[in-house]
Amino acid sequence: MAYFGPHMLFADLRCSRSCTRAAVHGTVVICPPDCFHYKGTLDVFYKIIRQEGFPMLWRGTGAGLALAVPTVGIYLPFYDIFRNQIEEFTAQNAPSLTPCAPVLAGSLARSLACTSCYPIELARTRMQAFKHIHGDKKPPGVWKTLIDILPQVKSTTSFNNSLQSYRVLWTGLGAQLVRDVPFSAICFSILEPLRRKLLILVGDEVNVANVLVTNFSAGFVAGSIAAAATCPFDVAKTRRQIEKDPRRALKMTTRRTLLEVWRGGRMKGLFTGVGPRVGRAGPSVGIVFSFYEVVKHIMHHHYALS
């Protein structure tokens, strides 16, 4: 939740009744404008807890879990498949290109995983970005968030084909791919050589602990560097996903969004939230990749014994 940056503006100044600075205007609870301007990660934590309560820091966790399982299930196995096929092809036809195999495989696998699971990613971002202003009601879940998007499009656009209306569920996919494909390319270009060097240091003593430590270390370093390098694309993706106007959302492009961010905040705007992004991506890549490799190691060991 701390990720969304120092100048996140919502549609209005309505707030939760639990906010200590809120004032009641008729039946609406209104906050001062500075309640919606964030100065940094800690300020985001403080204001979210004050305005909406401590549990709201975990808003979107269900969507995050629903997203993580299919994404990882597609991403890492297909990465292995693509990498093995590319390495085999380049070894026979262009040996000098073999080191590029992790970069190409990671990019292809990430593109497939992002496109397949994107509607859940969209729901998770919207659930986290928009305030829940009715304290007496439960915040909308994944399906409710997605279903609420479709009527907006059908009521404000004139699509002849009903299938076109579902295009809004992939709002910002271009920005997501622009962010995640370079992220994977950078991540695996660092991760694979670093992991192999660490495994050489370990020597012949390959066990579960060594596999876990080496892969977590390589994943942590690679994920942190890749997250920092691709932060501007993540800012653009988030801006596009939280756009409330369906007409404008369908017309927005990553390039236009990046230009708007640049005009508004220059380099500081492009790297808004880089701290929380790196702080999440590094451990996340390390944990996911290391546990995936541990499962592979156990299965290979069990297969060898049988």
Number of C-alpha atoms within 10 A of each C-alpha: 18 21 20 24 21 19 16 12 16 14 8 10 16 22 25 23 20 15 19 10 15 19 16 12 9 7 6 15 19 20 21 13 11 10 20 20 17 20 12 18 18 10 15 22 16 14 17 20 16 16 22 20 15 14 9 18 16 11 20 23 16 13 20 17 13 16 20 16 12 14 21 16 12 18 21 20 13 19 22 15 12 20 22 14 14 20 20 15 15 16 14 10 11 11 12 9 13 17 16 16 23 27 22 20 26 28 24 19 23 26 19 16 18 22 16 14 18 19 22 23 25 27 27 25 21 20 23 21 22 13 18 20 17 14 13 9 8 8 17 15 16 22 12 11 17 20 12 11 17 16 11 16 20 15 10 11 11 10 12 8 8 10 8 11 18 15 13 21 19 19 24 26 22 15 24 25 20 18 23 23 21 20 27 27 22 22 27 27 20 20 26 18 14 19 21 14 13 18 18 11 11 14 9 8 12 11 13 15 10 16 22 20 19 21 27 25 22 26 29 26 20 26 29 23 18 24 28 21 17 22 21 22 25 26 25 25 26 20 22 25 24 20 16 14 11 18 14 11 17 16 10 16 17 21 12 12 19 21 13 15 21 15 12 13 13 13 12 14 19 23 21 22 23 23 17 18 21 21 16 16 21 23 18 17 22 25 18 17 21 23 17 17 17 19 14 13 17 13 12 12 12 10 9 8 7 6
